[in-house]
Amino acid sequence: MTVTATDIRNAAATLEGNIIRTPFIEAPMLSRILGCDLTLKLENLQHTSSFKARGAYIAMQALDDASRQRGVITMSAGNHAQAVAYHASKMGIPATIVMPAQTPFAKVSRTRAFGADVVLEGRNLNECEGTVNRLIAERGLSLIHPYDNELVMMGQGTAGLEMLTDKPDLDILLVPIGGGGLMGGIATIARDMRPDITIIGVQTELYPAMKLAIAGKDIVCGGETLAEGIAVKKPGAVTQPVIGQHVDDVLLVDEQSLEWAVGTLVEQQRVVSEGAGAAGIAAIYQHREKFAGKK
C-alpha cells in the first residue's frame, strides 16, 4: 500500500474533533538569532503533548469490532505509548504497552493513568519486540507500530497539511526523523501541495540510522542523547523508501546544539520542548548557512 496525498487529506477529515489543530506560529526572536524567518508547529500542545496522537488514532479507528475487543499493543518508551493509551481509553479498546525496563517512572505512570496495561521488558525498544510478538501470538492483539505503518504515516502527515495550509509560501520544511513516520507523511503531502519546496530531515550524530540507510551504508549508532525520541536504530521499511524519494537532505546535529535549542526555545519563545522536538532548531543553529534568509 502506497500512502498518497489523498490518503492524508482523508485522514485529516477523520481526525477532526479527535485531535487538536495545533497553532503554527511565527518566532521573531528566534528568527533574528538564527538569521531566517522561522515558524514553529506547536505539537507539544497536542493531546498527550506530541504529534503521535494523530497517527495512533488513524490506525486504531480502522480496526474492526473483533480486533477492538481483543485489544491493541505497541512498544514505546514515551510519546507513542501515551498516544495509543489515550485513544484506547476514549475508544474503549484494551491497550497493552511494552516499554523498556528503564523507562522513566513519569512516562510509565502517565501511560498507566490512561488505563493501559504496561509491561516493562528489555533494555531498549528492539528488545521489546520479542515480548510484543509473543503477546500478539497469545492474545490476538493488533499491533499499532510507532512508525512502520501506513495508517500511522497518514495521520502524522496531517501536521504537514496544516502547516502548508496555514503558510503556503514556506521555502523549507525541517522535520526530525526517528523511524520516519512523521517525515514520511509530511513529505508525501508536501510534494503534492508544493512540488518545489525543500524538505530537510534532522537526526542526531549518535543515531543517523535513516541517513545511513538511504545512502546504502551500514547502520552504526548508539549512545546517550538528549533527543531520545528520535534515537531509532532501525528505520521503517514503510517510511524509508518515501523519505529516500521525497526528502532533499538529512542533517545531523550534535548534543551541544540540541542543548542550545531546548534552552533557547524556553528563553526566547516560552516553549518547553524535549530534545527530539527541538532538533529542527538545533539543525538551523548548527547549519545556519543552509537556512539564511529562508522561510
N, C-alpha and C positions, 0 to 999 in steps of 0.2 A: 504493500500500500504506500503510495507516494502522497505526502501531505501537500496540499495546494493552497493558494491564497483564498480560494472559495471556502475551503475547509475552515480556515482561520476566521473568515468573516462569519460563517455559520456558528463557530464556537463562541464568537463574541455575542451573538444573539442569544445563545443558550446560557451564557454567563450572566446576562442582565438580571439583576436582583439577587444574584448569588455570590458576587464578589463586589469589591469597591472599585469604582473607576477612579484610580488614584490621580492626583494632580501632577502636571508636567510643568515645572516652574523654572523661571529664569533665576540665575545665580550671579548677580552683578559683581559682588566682591570676589568670588572665586574666578569669575571671568577676567577681572582685572589682574589678579595674581598670576593666572595661568596664560594670559595673552590670547584668549579665544572667547567666543560667545557661547557660553555653557548653559544648557538646560538640563534639569535633573528630573527623572521619573521617580517619584517617591513611593516605591513599592514597600517601603518599611511601614507605610500606613495601611497596607493591605490586611485582610483577615490573617491572623497568625503572623503578621509582620513580614511577609515575603510573597513574592510572585508565585510561589509554589501552590498557593490556593487555586490558581487558575487551572493549571494542568490536572491537578488532583480531581477537581470537580468534573471536568470534561471526561476523564477516564471513568470515574465512578458512576456518573449518571447514565453511561452507556451500558451498564451491567443489566442483565435480565433478572427477573424476580428470584429465580432459583439461586443465582450467583450472589445476589444481595443477601439472601437468607443464610447462605454458607459463610459469607464474610469476605473481607479483603485482608491482604497482607502486604507489607513493604519493609524494606530495610533502609534506615536513615538515621543519621546522628543528630538531626535537628529540624530544619525548616520543612522538609517534605513530610517527616513524621507527624509534625503538628498539623500540617495541611490535611493529610489523609484522616487523622483522628478527628479534626474539626468537622469536616464534611460527613464523615461516618456518623458522628453524633447527631448531626442535623437530619441525615437521611435514614437513620435507624438501622445502619449496617454495622455488624460486629467488625471490629478492626483489631488486627494483631500487628504490632510494630516491633521488628527486631532491631535492636540498637547495640553498638559496641559496648562491651562491659565498662569501659572507662568514660562513657558519655557523661557530661556534667549533670549533676543532680537536678539543676534547674530545668534543663531541657527534658529530662525524664519525667519530672513532676508535671510540667506543662502538658506533655503528651498524655499522661495518665489522667490529667484533670478533664480531658475530653471524653474519658470513658474507655480509652483503648487499653488492650492487654499488651503490656510492654515486656518483651523478652530480652534480657541483657546477655549477649553472647559474642565471644570473639574479641579480637583486638582492633579490628577495622571493618569497613563495610564489605570488603572482599571475603572476610572470614564469616560474615553474617549470611552469605549466600547459601551455604550448606544448610544452615538451620531453616532458612526460608523455603528452600526446595523440599526439605523433609516435612515441614508443616503443610505445604501445599499438597504433597502426596497423601498425608494422613487425613487432612480435613477438607480437601477440595476447595481451598481458598483461592481467590483471584488476586494475582499479583498486580499491584499498581506501582510500576517501576519508577524510580525518581526521575529518569530522563530517557531511557531507551524504550520509548513507547510513542507511537504516532499520535495517539489521542492526547497524551501529556504535552507533546510538542505543539499540537494545535492550540491548546489552552494557553501555553506560555507565549505563543506568537501574538496573542491578542494585546499584549503590552506594547508591541511594536506598532500594531494597527492604531492604537490610541495615540502613540507618540507622533506618528506621521499625519494623523488626522488633526491633531492639535497644532502641529508645527510642520507643515509640508515642505518648507524650504530649507530643511537641515542639509548640511554638507556631508556630515559624518554621523553614523550610528556607532557607538562604542559600547560593547556588551561583554561582561565577564563570561568566561567559559569554564565549566567544570566537566560534566558529562555531555553538555551541548544541547540540552532540551530548550533552554531559553534562546540561545543564539540560533539554533536550527529553525525555530518558529519565527523569530523576528526577521531573520534573513530571508525566509520564504515570502513573507508578506511585503517586506521592504522592496525586494526585487520586482514585485508586481506593481507596487504603488509608485516607486521611484527607481526605475532600472539603472539610473546613472549614479545613485548615491554610493558613497564609500562606506563599506561595512568592515569594522575592525573588531576583533576579539581580544580579550585580555586573559592571560594566565599568569601564574606565579612562576618565577625561575625554578622553584623547587618541584613544581608539578606541571610541566609543559606537555602533558600527555597528548592533547589534541593537536597541538602544533607539530609535534614529532610524528604523530600518526599520519597526518595529512602529507607530510614531507616524505613518508615512506621509511622513516628511520625507526630504530629500536627505541622503545619507550623506557626511559630511565628516570625515575622520580622518587621522592621521599624526603622526609624531614619535617620539622615543626614549622608551621606557617601561621601567620595571623589570619590568613584567608582560608580557613579550614573548610568553608562552604564550597570552595572550588578545588579542593585538594583531591582530585579524582585521578586514579592510576589507569583506568581503563575507559577510553572513550566509547560512546554509544555506537552500536552497529547501525542504528537507525539515523542517528544525528551526524555521524562523521561524513558520509557522502554529501549531505546537504551543505554542511559547512565548507567542505572542500570545493563545492561548486559555486557557492554564492559569496563567501567571505574573502575580502581582499587581502587581509593580513591578520596575523595573531601576534600581538606584542607581549613581551614578558616583563614582569615587574619584580623588584626585589623587596625585601622585608622593610627596609628603611622607607621606601616610597609608600608602602601600604600604611605604615605607622603615621607618616606625614598626612596622608589622605584622610584617615579616620579622625585624627586630631583636628585637622583644618575644617572638615565638614562640621564638626561641633562648634568650633570657634567662630567660623565665618557664616555658616548657614543655619546653625542651631539644629542640625540634622544628626541624629545618632544612627550610625551605620556599623555593621560588622565589617570585618576585613574584606570579605568577598564582595559586599555591596559597594565598598569604596575602591575596588580595583580599577574601575574606569578613571577615577580621579588620579589614582596613582600612576596610571599609564600616561595621562596628559602631563603630569609633573615630571615623569622620567623621560618622556619622549616629546618635549614641547614643540620641536621643530615640525612635527607631523600635523600639529593642530593649530599652529599660529594663524590667527585671524579667521578661523573657521567657525561655522555654527554647528 
